[in-house]
Amino acid sequence: MVVRTQICNFSGFRIYPGHGSTFVRSDGKVFVFASLKCKSSFHMRRKPASLNWTYIYRRLNRKGQEEQEKKRTRRRAVKTVQKPVEGASIEVLRAKRQSQRPQVRTAARAAALKEIKTRQQSGGAGSGSKAKK
């Protein structure tokens, strides 16, 4: 046997047949309440999201979700196949990847710094002449 239930317009609770009360506003809209507490809170214009016993509050603040079954995350195998990009072959891409490794990068940076220092030492007087003008 299927029991037809209604939902409380204020709290969100299930209302079984023979329970709750109905309020019909002057514009014809029908409100169903689970209890007198819900009905009086509605007439006092309280916000159900600010009352921690309502379903709306509990849903907004993620209360009681430990009981719900969590979705299982599926780990997918990552494909490690390298494909050539238009205009560059796989060999070029591999060479670029090698040059972007941290050890290669630090070595290149050190070589560039040495070159700059040697340039400054050999032409030290030349660089100061621009500042005097």
N, C-alpha and C positions, 0 to 999 in steps of 0.2 A: 504494500500500500504506500502510495506517495503522498506525503503531507505537504500541502502548499503553504509556504511560509512567506511572510512579508519582511521587509527591512525597515528598521526604525529610521525615520528621517533625521533624527538628531544624533543618536549614538552609533547607529550602524548595526545594532544587535538584530538577531533573527527574532521575529515575532510569530509564535505558533498560533494556530486557530483557537479562538476563545480568549486570547490574551491581548493586552495592549489597548490603546484608545485611539480614536480618529478625531482629527480636528479639520474642519472645512472653513477656509478663510472666505471673506466676503467676495473675493474675486473668483471663487470656485475651486481654488487649488486645494487638494486633499493632502493632509499630513498624517502619518501614522506614527505613533510613539509607543515604545516598549513599556514605559513606566511613567508614573507621575513625575518622577525626578527628571526624566527627559522632557516631558511636556512643559513643566514649569521653567526649566532651563531655557527651552526654546522661546517661551513667552517673555522671559527676562532678557532675551536677545544675547545670550552668552554664545561664545564661539566654541563649537565642539572641538576644534583643533587645539584649544588651550586647556581642555579638561583631560587629565591623564587617564581617565577610565573609559574614554570613548575609542572606538575602532579607528576613527580618523586620526586622533592624536597618536595612537600606537603605530599606525601605518607611516605617518609622517616622521616619527622619531625612531623608527626601526626597532620597535620593542617586540619581543617574543618571536623573533625570526630564527632562533636557534633550532626550534622544533621543525621548521620547514626544511625539506630536503634540498641541499645545495646542488647546483648544477655541476656535473663532473666536467672537469676540463680535460680535453683530449690533446695529448702531445703528438704533433705531427712530425714525421721524419723530414729533416731539412735536406733538400737536394744540394749537393756540392758540385754540380756540373757547371763548368764554366763555358759560357757561350761567347763567341766574338761579337763585338759591337760594330755597327756599321762604320766602316772607315778605319777600324783597328783590328788586327789579328790577335789571337790568343797569346802569342809570344810577346807582343807589345804590352798587352795588359799585365802579363806576369812580370815583365821587367819593371813596369810602373809600380806594381805591388811590392816588389823587392825593394825599390828605391824609397818606398814610403814607410818602411819598417823603422822603428825608433833608433836602432843602432846605426843604420845607414844615414838617417837624418842627422843624428848628433855628429857623426863623422863629417858630413858635408858642411854642417854649421861651423865646426872647428876649423875646417880647411878655409872656409870663407872668411872667418875672423883672422886667421893667419895672413891671408892675402891682403886684407884691409890694413892690418898692422904694418906689414912690410911696405905697402904703398905709402902709409903715413910717415914711416921712418925715412924712406928715401926722398920723399918730396915734402918734408916737414916745413921747410922754409917757404915753399911755394904756397902752401895752404894758408900761412899767416899773412901773406901779402894781400890777399883779398880782403881781410878784415881791416887793414890799415887804410884802404882807400875810402 
